[in-house]
Amino acid sequence: MRNGYIAMLGELNRLRIADLIWTSVAQPRHRMITWLAVQGRRLTKDRMLHLNIPVDNETCCLCRSQVMETTASLRPLHLVGTS
């Protein structure tokens, strides 16, 4: 069965995110932060509210806009165009 499936699709190169994160090039703290982000476990303000942890304000800490801080908003592209 597997051989028939491979024959239909051909050999595919698989990119494993874990191989990119757990390299010897990355610093340990960067590895951990990236791994938590991939798993959706970073402690952002929206997650803190979901876990019933009190939050003083709900604005984004990086760009000071009135959007809720989420894992997606902490990506580097979020900062493009902010002052």
C-alpha positions, -999 to +999 in steps of 0.1 A: +000+000+000+028+024+010+047+017-022+016+025-044+011+057-025+048+067-031+045+057-067+016+081-072+031+111-054+068+105-059+094+109-032+086+140-012+112+158+010+097+163+044+106+194+063+104+188+100+100+219+121+118+202+150+149+198+129+149+236+124+144+245+160+167+220+178+199+228+159+231+235+176+232+270+159+202+284+179+206+296+215+187+276+241+163+304+250+155+310+213+149+273+209+125+272+238+106+304+228+102+291+192+091+256+204+064+272+227+052+294+198+049+264+174+030+245+200+007+275+207+018+276+244+034+311+247+019+330+276+004+359+256-023+382+270-051+364+252-039+330+266-036+346+301-072+357+299-082+322+287-065+307+317-082+333+341-049+351+349-055+388+355-041+412+328-036+449+335-042+460+299-051+442+267-031+462+242-001+448+223+031+454+243+052+458+212+033+482+189+010+497+215-020+493+192-054+485+206-053+448+194-051+419+217-016+404+221-017+369+205+009+345+193+003+356+158+007+393+167+042+386+182+056+375+149+082+398+133+059+408+105+036+424+130+062+451+137+066+462+101+051+497+096+047+505+133+063+535+149 
